[in-house]
């Protein structure tokens, strides 16, 4: 499994000290990639409001807060940064639907197997893949293994990332995860179509048809070259063999 070299830098995104320093320096809320308003059609389609949701690498994002405002009842948020967790725990002390724990997503053994209906990942695996050092792919693999362990059969891993299928599918398709994967694409916020007119199209809830290898069709053209990719990974329910 290779390190994702696209859009990477030399920051150690897997290091708690890096994130603690970043959140001390800039405490303003920040959402990677897309805000909840853009992702809402997908979330509402695949995640019932009664789901037990795990938000990995929550940082100081507004995503979980917005989900609770939209009716979601149980959102557990984890992040490697104790600074971010304490900040968000204090901010939402009066919101029982939101819970926060400092945790390394590469080891979430605190939680039992199949503890969650949905895991949402807005760039956490991407950050691990782009960390400096040769162990970046191993870090991402450890995280994905934990995600697979924690999701109930029939549950969903909801991944939002810059990574197209060429760089993401090799990480998502090990047979041990037992995921059925669908792909959706959203233009980057603020994208303007040719002619300088802002894109006002509604998010497309029709999955992109992938090749047998799980890649984009050869003739597929991205409207926005900096689009964000949404991978909906549904954990298959294993059939129980019937005894004669």
N, C-alpha and C positions, 0 to 999 in steps of 0.2 A: 504494500500500500504506500503510495507516494505522498510526500508533503505537497500541499497546494501552494505553488509558488506564485500564482496570479494574485496581484494586489497585496502581496505580503510585504512585511518590513522586518526590522530587527527587534521589535518590541517583544518581550516575553509575556504574551497574553495569558499564559497559564500560571503566572506568579501573582500571589495575593498582594505582595508589596507594590507591584506596579499599579494595580487597581485601587488599592487604598490611597496611594499618593494622588492618583487621578481624581478620585472622588473628593478628597480633601481640597484639591485645587479648584475643582469645578463641581459644585453641588447642584447645578441646574438639571432638571429632568431632561433625559435624552433618550430617544427611541432609535434603535438601529433599523435601517432599511425603511420600514413602513409604520405608520401610525395605525391604531386600532380601527379608525374610521375606514381605512382602505382595506384592512384585512377582515373586517366584520362579516361581509358576505360569506367568506370561506369558513370562518370560525363558527358562525351560526349554522352553516350547512353540515359541518362535520363534528361539532362539539355541543351536545345537549347542555343546557344550563345547569342541570343536576350533576354534571360530571365532576369528579375529583380531578383537578387540573394541577400539573406541576410545571412551573415556569422556571426553566434552567437559565442561569446567567442573567437574572432579572435586572441587576444594576439598579439604576434609579428611573427605569422606564415607567411610563404611564399606562402601559398595556394592561396590566392586571387590574389597576384601579378602574380603567374604562370598562373592562369586562364585568366587574362587579356592578358598576352602574347600569350595565346592560342586562343584569339579571343572573349572572353566574354566582354560584353559592359557596364554592370552596376552591380557593386558589392558593396553593403552597408555592412560595417563591424562595429559590435558593441562589446564592452567589458566593464566590470565593472571597469576596471583600467584606470584612467585618464592618468597615466604615459604611459601605452602601447598605448593608443589612440593618445596622443600627439606625441609620437615617430614615429608611423606609418603615421600619418597625415603629419608630416614634411618630412619623407622619400619619400612619394608619392605625394607631393604637385603638381607636374607637370603631374600627371596621372589622368585625369578627370573621368576615368571609376571607380576609387577607391574612396570611401567615407568612413569617419570614424566618429563615434559618441560614446561618453561615455554613457553607458546605462546598467541598470540591466536587464538581460533577463527575470526576473520574472515579470517585468512591462515594457512592450514596447508600452504603450498607446500613445506614440508620433506618432506611425504609425497607419494609418487607417486600418480597417478590409480589408482582401484580398488584401494587398499591394504588395505581392511578389509572383513570380512564383515558387521560390525554396528557401528553408531554408537549409543551410548546418551546421551541428553540428559535429565537430571533438572533441568529448569528453566533451562538456560543460555540458550536462545532467548528465554524469558520475561523473563529479567533484561535482555537486550539491548533487548527491546521496551519495557521499562519504564524504561530509562535516561532521564535528563533530556536535553533537546536534541531538535531536529527531525530529527537523523540516525538516530534509534533504528530506524525501519523499514529504512533502508538497511543498518545494522549487522546486523540480523537476517537480511536478505536475503543479505548477503555470507557470513554463517555457513552458511546453508542451502545456498547454492551450493557452498561448500566441502564440506559433508557429502555432497551429491549426487555431487560429483566423486570423493570418496574411497571410496564404497561400490561394491563389485563388483556387476555384474548378478546379480539374484537375492538380493542382500543386503538388510539391513533397517536402517532408521532408527527407533529406539525412543524416542519422545518422551513424557515424563510432565510434565503441566502443569496449571495451574488453568484454562487457556483453553478455553472450549467451542468447538464448530465455527464458531460465528458469527464469532469473532475469530481463530481459528487457521487454518481452511481457506483463506482468501485467501492466507496465507503459504505454505501447503504444496502448493498445487495448480498452480503454474506448470508448463506442459507440459515445460519443459526438465528438470525433476527426474525425470520419467518414473516416478512412484510410484503404486502401487496402495495405497490407504489404508483401513485398518480401524480402528474406534474401540471402545475398551473403557472402562468407568467403574468407579472404585473410591471408596468413601466415604472421607472424611478419617479418619486414625487417631484412635480415641477416639470416633467418631460413635456416638450413642445413638439408637436408634429411639424413636418415640413410646411413652410408657409407662415411659421412663427405663431401658430394658433395653439393654445394649450390643449392637451388631450383631455377630453371630457367624457370619454367612453367609460361605461360601467365595467367593473371587473368581470372578466369572462369566467363563468363557472363551468365551462366545458373543458375537460382535461385535454392536454396536448397529446396527440397520438404519437407514441414512441416506437422506435424500431424494435426488432426482436432482441437487440442487444441493450435496449433501454436508452437509446440515444435519440436526439431530435432528428426528424426526417431531414434528408440531405437538402431538400428544397425549402426548408422552413427558414423564414426571414424574420428576425426580431425587429419589431417596430422601433424599439429603443435598445440600442446596443448595451446599455447599462441596466437592463431590466433586472428585476428581482425574481428569483425562482422559488416557487412554493411547492414543496414535496409533501404530499399527504401519504404517510406510511401507515397502512392499516395492518395491525397484527392479526394474522390469520387464526381462525379458531380451528384447532386440530380435531379431526373427526375421530370419534371413539369407535374402535373396531367392534362390530356386533358379533357376539358369540352365537354359534349355531344352536 
